[in-house]
Amino acid sequence: MQIAIVTVSDRASRGQYEDLSGPAIEDWLKEVITSPYETIKRIIPDGLASVRDELIALCDESQVDLILTTGGTGPAPRDETPEAMREVLVKELPGFGEQLRRASLEQTPTAILSRQTAGTRGKTLIINLPGKPSSIRFSLDTIFAAVPYCLDLIGAGRIETDPARIKAFRPTS
């Protein structure tokens, strides 16, 4: 099982800003996932081409099972992660973004500005998360119960979670 964490940030990719979002995702994964996995970390600049090319390489060449991106989902001119996703995905899973926005609206009215989405390319599930480190834990808590079963359905590696933190939903036969 390989999980890629991709931080999308011009400043972090240039070393002008410490990446706090990628480590926040990694910390959350360590708390929740109980099965063995390997983490691949990338910090790339904003922009359609940079995000698209990195996601395609991680899916097609590295064949990772799960990609969690952070950043680039707002309305700013350089926020093009969703546009890159459209060029990468074979199947979009808009329910992830819908759920993230719905839950986040309970905390902040600016959640309506988020353009997060998710989808699959081959045996890889890709999910866009917010760029704000304090929102990452909340976001992963909100959607991750569906992730293990989705990975099962697309033929990716299997993830087991600590049920005291996140009870993975897998329907019974």
Backbone as CSV, one residue per row, in Angstrom:
resi,resn,N_x,N_y,N_z,CA_x,CA_y,CA_z,C_x,C_y,C_z
1,MET,0.853,-1.177,0.000,0.000,0.000,0.000,0.893,1.232,0.000
2,GLN,0.692,2.063,-0.997,1.431,3.325,-1.083,0.443,4.489,-1.055
3,ILE,0.756,5.474,-0.223,-0.045,6.681,-0.121,0.850,7.872,-0.438
4,ALA,0.440,8.662,-1.425,1.190,9.862,-1.780,0.509,11.078,-1.168
5,ILE,1.313,11.954,-0.611,0.853,13.234,-0.077,1.476,14.309,-0.957
6,VAL,0.626,15.078,-1.630,1.106,16.091,-2.566,0.668,17.465,-2.070
7,THR,1.633,18.264,-1.646,1.363,19.643,-1.247,1.507,20.526,-2.478
8,VAL,0.454,21.287,-2.766,0.431,22.175,-3.923,0.564,23.605,-3.402
9,SER,1.765,24.175,-3.584,2.029,25.523,-3.065,3.249,26.117,-3.753
10,ASP,3.068,27.276,-4.353,4.208,27.963,-4.972,5.289,28.248,-3.939
11,ARG,4.890,28.867,-2.827,5.869,29.289,-1.818,6.564,28.097,-1.163
12,ALA,5.822,27.061,-0.810,6.449,25.892,-0.176,7.383,25.186,-1.147
13,SER,7.009,25.136,-2.423,7.868,24.458,-3.406,9.178,25.209,-3.631
14,ARG,9.180,26.528,-3.394,10.396,27.338,-3.527,11.176,27.428,-2.218
15,GLY,10.654,26.826,-1.146,11.326,26.881,0.142,11.106,28.181,0.895
16,GLN,10.158,29.007,0.451,9.873,30.283,1.108,8.888,30.131,2.265
17,TYR,8.277,28.972,2.342,7.237,28.727,3.331,7.351,27.272,3.749
18,GLU,7.328,27.011,5.023,7.400,25.632,5.511,6.085,24.919,5.226
19,ASP,6.180,23.753,4.630,4.985,22.953,4.369,4.463,22.410,5.690
20,LEU,3.305,22.871,6.100,2.663,22.381,7.313,1.518,21.426,6.988
21,SER,0.971,21.537,5.787,-0.183,20.727,5.399,0.180,19.263,5.153
22,GLY,1.242,19.034,4.413,1.682,17.652,4.167,1.960,16.902,5.457
23,PRO,2.743,17.487,6.385,2.969,16.820,7.667,1.685,16.617,8.482
24,ALA,0.721,17.522,8.353,-0.556,17.350,9.061,-1.287,16.115,8.538
25,ILE,-1.246,15.904,7.223,-1.852,14.699,6.648,-1.117,13.460,7.142
26,GLU,0.201,13.512,7.100,1.002,12.357,7.521,0.744,12.000,8.978
27,ASP,0.657,12.996,9.848,0.368,12.742,11.265,-0.993,12.081,11.434
28,TRP,-1.989,12.564,10.699,-3.334,12.002,10.788,-3.325,10.535,10.348
29,LEU,-2.659,10.248,9.241,-2.592,8.876,8.745,-1.960,7.940,9.781
30,LYS,-0.902,8.406,10.443,-0.236,7.589,11.469,-1.161,7.272,12.630
31,GLU,-2.069,8.180,12.955,-3.015,7.968,14.045,-4.131,6.996,13.680
32,VAL,-4.491,6.933,12.408,-5.707,6.239,12.004,-5.461,4.896,11.318
33,ILE,-4.480,4.818,10.434,-4.269,3.593,9.657,-3.449,2.596,10.470
34,THR,-3.968,1.378,10.557,-3.293,0.338,11.336,-2.570,-0.686,10.455
35,SER,-2.880,-0.724,9.171,-2.211,-1.657,8.260,-0.932,-1.016,7.712
36,PRO,0.015,-1.838,7.255,1.272,-1.288,6.735,1.056,-0.459,5.471
37,TYR,1.788,0.644,5.371,1.756,1.481,4.177,3.053,2.264,4.088
38,GLU,3.337,2.703,2.873,4.507,3.536,2.608,3.999,4.904,2.164
39,THR,4.665,5.952,2.633,4.280,7.313,2.264,5.273,7.890,1.266
40,ILE,4.746,8.506,0.222,5.538,9.237,-0.756,5.111,10.696,-0.635
41,LYS,6.073,11.601,-0.452,5.742,13.014,-0.257,6.302,13.859,-1.390
42,ARG,5.472,14.783,-1.860,5.874,15.713,-2.900,5.399,17.113,-2.523
43,ILE,6.206,18.105,-2.862,5.813,19.506,-2.756,6.012,20.100,-4.138
44,ILE,4.923,20.560,-4.744,4.988,21.056,-6.118,4.348,22.441,-6.201
45,PRO,4.705,23.210,-7.231,4.094,24.529,-7.383,2.635,24.432,-7.837
46,ASP,1.893,25.497,-7.554,0.533,25.615,-8.072,0.580,25.617,-9.591
47,GLY,-0.562,25.326,-10.182,-0.671,25.398,-11.636,-1.185,24.106,-12.227
48,LEU,-1.908,24.240,-13.311,-2.534,23.093,-13.950,-1.510,22.048,-14.386
49,ALA,-0.491,22.451,-15.113,0.473,21.486,-15.668,1.260,20.773,-14.577
50,SER,1.724,21.509,-13.575,2.532,20.877,-12.525,1.725,19.850,-11.736
51,VAL,0.487,20.192,-11.414,-0.360,19.264,-10.648,-0.746,18.076,-11.523
52,ARG,-1.195,18.350,-12.733,-1.593,17.265,-13.644,-0.457,16.278,-13.852
53,ASP,0.717,16.788,-14.171,1.851,15.914,-14.481,2.272,15.075,-13.281
54,GLU,2.266,15.673,-12.085,2.641,14.921,-10.882,1.621,13.833,-10.579
55,LEU,0.330,14.160,-10.700,-0.708,13.155,-10.425,-0.631,12.000,-11.417
56,ILE,-0.431,12.303,-12.679,-0.324,11.240,-13.687,0.888,10.358,-13.395
57,ALA,2.016,10.963,-13.053,3.218,10.171,-12.745,2.985,9.270,-11.531
58,LEU,2.344,9.796,-10.503,2.088,8.988,-9.304,1.121,7.837,-9.597
59,CYS,0.124,8.089,-10.444,-0.849,7.042,-10.792,-0.263,6.011,-11.750
60,ASP,0.287,6.497,-12.853,0.671,5.606,-13.952,2.058,4.990,-13.793
61,GLU,3.000,5.759,-13.269,4.360,5.244,-13.139,4.606,4.623,-11.762
62,SER,4.298,5.359,-10.700,4.536,4.849,-9.343,3.434,3.910,-8.881
63,GLN,2.280,3.977,-9.511,1.122,3.124,-9.207,0.755,3.151,-7.722
64,VAL,0.684,4.376,-7.164,0.277,4.500,-5.772,-1.210,4.176,-5.656
65,ASP,-1.626,3.800,-4.456,-3.010,3.409,-4.221,-3.902,4.604,-3.892
66,LEU,-3.351,5.556,-3.148,-4.115,6.703,-2.672,-3.247,7.947,-2.770
67,ILE,-3.807,9.012,-3.318,-3.132,10.310,-3.358,-4.003,11.302,-2.613
68,LEU,-3.413,11.984,-1.650,-4.080,13.057,-0.927,-3.360,14.347,-1.277
69,THR,-4.065,15.244,-1.965,-3.468,16.540,-2.290,-3.924,17.548,-1.254
70,THR,-3.125,18.577,-1.049,-3.496,19.670,-0.171,-3.122,20.971,-0.847
71,GLY,-4.110,21.857,-0.970,-3.873,23.160,-1.565,-4.346,23.263,-2.994
72,GLY,-4.510,24.512,-3.428,-4.854,24.798,-4.808,-6.310,24.619,-5.169
73,THR,-7.215,24.586,-4.174,-8.622,24.327,-4.479,-9.526,25.544,-4.311
74,GLY,-8.950,26.700,-4.022,-9.748,27.904,-3.826,-9.976,28.660,-5.120
75,PRO,-10.461,29.915,-5.022,-10.760,30.708,-6.208,-9.624,31.599,-6.703
76,ALA,-8.461,31.576,-6.041,-7.345,32.431,-6.461,-6.867,32.022,-7.859
77,PRO,-6.285,32.952,-8.598,-5.870,32.666,-9.979,-4.945,31.448,-10.118
78,ARG,-4.036,31.216,-9.174,-3.091,30.094,-9.289,-3.665,28.782,-8.743
79,ASP,-4.851,28.808,-8.151,-5.492,27.594,-7.613,-6.119,26.806,-8.760
80,GLU,-5.370,25.824,-9.264,-5.839,25.056,-10.419,-5.837,23.546,-10.188
81,THR,-5.829,23.140,-8.927,-5.848,21.704,-8.637,-7.098,21.029,-9.212
82,PRO,-8.305,21.597,-9.061,-9.476,20.929,-9.649,-9.422,20.837,-11.177
83,GLU,-8.868,21.846,-11.828,-8.729,21.788,-13.283,-7.755,20.679,-13.683
84,ALA,-6.676,20.534,-12.934,-5.720,19.456,-13.192,-6.379,18.098,-12.966
85,MET,-7.175,18.013,-11.909,-7.877,16.754,-11.625,-8.765,16.341,-12.790
86,ARG,-9.455,17.292,-13.401,-10.333,16.965,-14.529,-9.561,16.326,-15.677
87,GLU,-8.306,16.718,-15.837,-7.490,16.151,-16.909,-6.891,14.792,-16.535
88,VAL,-6.904,14.460,-15.259,-6.284,13.232,-14.767,-7.311,12.117,-14.535
89,LEU,-8.452,12.474,-13.984,-9.422,11.476,-13.544,-10.083,10.735,-14.693
90,VAL,-10.318,9.449,-14.452,-11.142,8.655,-15.350,-12.582,8.681,-14.836
91,LYS,-12.741,8.586,-13.518,-14.062,8.664,-12.889,-14.015,9.667,-11.751
92,GLU,-14.870,10.679,-11.829,-14.969,11.640,-10.736,-15.912,11.099,-9.673
93,LEU,-15.584,11.372,-8.416,-16.410,10.997,-7.266,-16.778,12.283,-6.528
94,PRO,-17.740,13.037,-7.049,-18.039,14.351,-6.488,-18.580,14.324,-5.070
95,GLY,-19.055,13.188,-4.614,-19.577,13.098,-3.249,-18.554,13.470,-2.192
96,PHE,-17.282,13.207,-2.441,-16.248,13.589,-1.479,-16.221,15.101,-1.288
97,GLY,-16.166,15.838,-2.390,-16.150,17.300,-2.303,-17.430,17.846,-1.703
98,GLU,-18.558,17.248,-2.089,-19.839,17.681,-1.536,-19.861,17.511,-0.024
99,GLN,-19.396,16.365,0.453,-19.389,16.102,1.895,-18.409,17.024,2.621
100,LEU,-17.259,17.250,2.023,-16.286,18.151,2.647,-16.858,19.560,2.797
101,ARG,-17.505,20.050,1.759,-18.097,21.391,1.833,-19.259,21.430,2.820
102,ARG,-20.113,20.418,2.795,-21.253,20.382,3.706,-20.792,20.426,5.157
103,ALA,-19.859,19.572,5.499,-19.373,19.520,6.880,-18.630,20.806,7.249
104,SER,-17.835,21.319,6.337,-17.054,22.518,6.624,-17.928,23.756,6.797
105,LEU,-19.076,23.786,6.127,-19.981,24.926,6.266,-20.499,25.062,7.695
106,GLU,-20.470,23.977,8.443,-20.877,24.040,9.851,-19.860,24.810,10.682
107,GLN,-18.630,24.959,10.163,-17.567,25.645,10.886,-17.257,27.030,10.338
108,THR,-17.383,27.199,9.001,-16.996,28.471,8.407,-17.809,28.754,7.142
109,PRO,-18.262,29.992,6.963,-19.031,30.308,5.757,-18.179,30.321,4.484
110,THR,-16.871,30.371,4.610,-16.015,30.392,3.420,-15.830,29.005,2.792
111,ALA,-16.402,27.975,3.391,-16.315,26.632,2.813,-16.940,26.581,1.418
112,ILE,-17.846,27.486,1.127,-18.466,27.486,-0.204,-17.482,27.885,-1.297
113,LEU,-16.323,28.418,-0.911,-15.301,28.792,-1.889,-14.443,27.601,-2.313
114,SER,-14.548,26.500,-1.588,-13.722,25.326,-1.869,-14.203,24.604,-3.125
115,ARG,-13.249,24.128,-3.916,-13.571,23.389,-5.137,-12.993,21.977,-5.074
116,GLN,-12.923,21.417,-3.881,-12.350,20.085,-3.705,-13.179,19.034,-4.423
117,THR,-12.479,18.026,-4.915,-13.146,16.900,-5.551,-12.322,15.643,-5.294
118,ALA,-12.747,14.554,-5.863,-12.020,13.286,-5.755,-12.382,12.446,-6.966
119,GLY,-11.602,11.405,-7.175,-11.899,10.499,-8.271,-10.820,9.444,-8.413
120,THR,-10.965,8.654,-9.454,-10.043,7.539,-9.661,-9.375,7.637,-11.028
121,ARG,-8.199,7.092,-11.069,-7.462,6.863,-12.310,-6.846,5.485,-12.142
122,GLY,-7.325,4.519,-12.900,-6.857,3.150,-12.730,-7.162,2.664,-11.328
123,LYS,-6.133,2.165,-10.658,-6.297,1.647,-9.295,-5.868,2.669,-8.246
124,THR,-5.964,3.955,-8.583,-5.577,5.018,-7.658,-6.783,5.893,-7.345
125,LEU,-6.992,6.156,-6.064,-7.986,7.112,-5.604,-7.256,8.411,-5.276
126,ILE,-7.767,9.531,-5.794,-7.179,10.843,-5.546,-8.223,11.705,-4.854
127,ILE,-7.824,12.334,-3.755,-8.732,13.198,-2.999,-8.044,14.534,-2.763
128,ASN,-8.754,15.621,-3.075,-8.255,16.973,-2.793,-8.688,17.388,-1.400
129,LEU,-7.734,17.846,-0.613,-7.995,18.354,0.728,-7.676,19.843,0.763
130,PRO,-8.180,20.540,1.769,-7.853,21.964,1.869,-6.377,22.182,2.141
131,GLY,-5.925,23.405,1.945,-4.531,23.742,2.176,-4.239,24.171,3.596
132,LYS,-5.248,24.501,4.357,-5.070,24.982,5.722,-4.863,23.798,6.669
133,PRO,-3.722,23.725,7.348,-3.437,22.567,8.208,-4.524,22.283,9.244
134,SER,-5.120,23.318,9.814,-6.147,23.081,10.835,-7.413,22.461,10.247
135,SER,-7.619,22.575,8.941,-8.800,21.990,8.294,-8.573,20.548,7.861
136,ILE,-7.331,20.126,7.805,-7.020,18.793,7.285,-7.574,17.688,8.181
137,ARG,-7.349,17.780,9.463,-7.836,16.762,10.406,-9.357,16.649,10.312
138,PHE,-10.034,17.782,10.345,-11.493,17.798,10.248,-11.948,17.161,8.937
139,SER,-11.292,17.516,7.845,-11.675,16.998,6.536,-11.485,15.493,6.441
140,LEU,-10.343,14.998,6.886,-10.101,13.557,6.835,-11.061,12.804,7.751
141,ASP,-11.339,13.367,8.930,-12.323,12.743,9.831,-13.692,12.654,9.156
142,THR,-14.009,13.627,8.325,-15.322,13.718,7.685,-15.525,12.680,6.586
143,ILE,-14.481,12.347,5.837,-14.666,11.511,4.642,-13.999,10.136,4.689
144,PHE,-13.065,9.927,5.602,-12.191,8.758,5.466,-12.884,7.421,5.686
145,ALA,-14.028,7.392,6.354,-14.729,6.110,6.556,-15.061,5.440,5.222
146,ALA,-15.223,6.223,4.158,-15.556,5.681,2.837,-14.326,5.278,2.026
147,VAL,-13.159,5.714,2.422,-11.951,5.498,1.616,-11.557,4.021,1.517
148,PRO,-11.488,3.257,2.608,-11.067,1.853,2.468,-11.934,1.042,1.509
149,TYR,-13.246,1.216,1.579,-14.134,0.472,0.681,-13.953,0.918,-0.765
150,CYS,-13.765,2.205,-0.982,-13.509,2.704,-2.336,-12.239,2.067,-2.898
151,LEU,-11.202,2.001,-2.076,-9.957,1.356,-2.520,-10.201,-0.116,-2.861
152,ASP,-11.019,-0.796,-2.059,-11.378,-2.192,-2.355,-12.045,-2.286,-3.726
153,LEU,-13.003,-1.394,-3.984,-13.790,-1.444,-5.216,-12.941,-1.227,-6.467
154,ILE,-11.895,-0.399,-6.371,-11.079,-0.115,-7.564,-9.873,-1.054,-7.689
155,GLY,-9.723,-1.986,-6.744,-8.630,-2.946,-6.823,-7.309,-2.428,-6.300
156,ALA,-7.351,-1.380,-5.482,-6.130,-0.827,-4.876,-5.773,-1.644,-3.632
157,GLY,-4.691,-1.248,-2.973,-4.285,-1.910,-1.743,-5.331,-1.736,-0.648
158,ARG,-5.260,-2.608,0.335,-6.245,-2.601,1.421,-5.737,-1.752,2.585
159,ILE,-6.646,-0.954,3.128,-6.350,-0.135,4.307,-7.241,-0.591,5.447
160,GLU,-6.630,-0.741,6.604,-7.379,-0.995,7.836,-7.202,0.218,8.735
161,THR,-8.264,0.558,9.445,-8.222,1.733,10.315,-8.458,1.333,11.763
162,ASP,-8.020,2.189,12.663,-8.307,2.025,14.087,-9.766,2.422,14.288
163,PRO,-10.650,1.470,14.625,-12.065,1.800,14.742,-12.378,2.807,15.853
164,ALA,-11.464,2.978,16.785,-11.662,3.997,17.812,-11.505,5.402,17.226
165,ARG,-10.820,5.520,16.101,-10.617,6.820,15.434,-11.558,6.980,14.239
166,ILE,-11.503,6.032,13.319,-12.362,6.043,12.124,-12.796,4.605,11.885
167,LYS,-14.091,4.402,11.915,-14.602,3.067,11.613,-14.846,2.976,10.113
168,ALA,-13.978,2.251,9.426,-14.116,2.085,7.978,-15.411,1.353,7.674
169,PHE,-16.144,1.855,6.700,-17.392,1.218,6.298,-17.125,0.278,5.147
170,ARG,-17.455,-0.987,5.372,-17.429,-1.984,4.315,-18.728,-2.756,4.454
171,PRO,-19.576,-2.740,3.404,-20.859,-3.436,3.520,-20.671,-4.933,3.709
172,THR,-21.572,-5.526,4.440,-21.526,-6.970,4.615,-22.245,-7.638,3.439
173,SER,-21.783,-8.799,3.094,-22.350,-9.499,1.920,-23.738,-9.979,2.162
